[in-house]
């Protein structure tokens, strides 16, 4: 109780702040990747999300069968760089797909949802295919969202469903 007799708001406020801080620390990588994807969409335009997602899918297919990975060896940064180059090449190749998306604005909520789903796709691919965990150790709650074949399947499908429901302007 407050000295003046009113209810104290310090305890609920502290627990709410602690909840947001814990959420932010547990899902830091996910939040950062989603923010980078959202910044990409804001900077280049929302119509570039479809080519980005297509490029990520293409890089995920090409990376495991890339014939010159023996030259790179086990160097983590070169492997991650190779995946980034494949994504960039796919982004350039699929840049014409942006014309299939309506020219109107998709809205902030739609952009946020598509950014979150794309970030989930990237992290799922990173955990399952790339040596990301040698560079960054994911927290147990974040890993729980992405570990397992079933979760990997859901994160592979999620951006497609997101584009279907939120990708139209």
Secondary structure, DSSP 8 states (H G I E B T S, - for coil): --TTSS---HHHHHHHHHHHHHHHHHTHHHHHHHHHHHHHHHHH-GGGHHHHHHHHHHHHHHHTT-TTHHHHTT-HHHHHHHHHHHHHHHHHHTGGGGGGS-SS---HHHHHHHHHHHHHHHHHHHHHTS-GGGT----HHHHHHH-SHHHHHHHHHHHHHHHHHHS--
